[in-house]
Amino acid sequence: IAYVPDSENDFSKNIANDVSFQARNAGDLLAAVEKALNTGRLDTDAGRMAKMQFLKYYIENAGGPLACDRIVEELNTLDVPEYTLKEIQSRLRRMTSFANSLLPSAKYIIKQCLSPFKKTDGKEEKRKQKFPSISLEEVQEPLKIWSDGGLIPSIPSVKAVSDNLFSLHVER
């Protein structure tokens, strides 16, 4: 049941109102609630089917299987080898270790290869003039004051990510 006293109002124009029983005044609303409580239905089968057809334009599975059921059906067709949790964890550790050892080198090589092609249109110089770098000490100083004043429970570790960007991390 949608209470829509002013059907011309922009807030009243939405899909939910279009597929709901629309009560235009308090009397219609109370009558609809009473009918729904007594019979469990407010529209005919034909009216319900028309609303389902309307919804199909907006919702893919308005009348069909749920997306999660479709995904599970598709996954069941895959021939995937079975692994124990320990095997999966071991593989992930090896992959993570390899990626962590390779990533810094790859980033450095790519950066070096691309540096001759980097455009120097003065934006970097303008940025540095506008936002000069901040030191690690300048970031840590207020953190120490806040910690001493009891505003934060402990001083987080601070790591410089770039000239003006720092990562703060609290061990738990």
Secondary structure, 3 states (H helix, E strand, C coil): CEECCCCCCHHHCCHHHHCCCEECCHHHHHHHHHHHHHHCCCCCHHHHHHHHHHHHCCCCCCCCCCHHHHHHHHHHCCCCCCCCHHHHHHHHHHHHHHHHHHHHHHHHHHHHHHHHHCCCCCHHHHHHHHCCCCCHHHHHHHHHHHHHCCCCCCCCEEEEEECCEEEEECCC
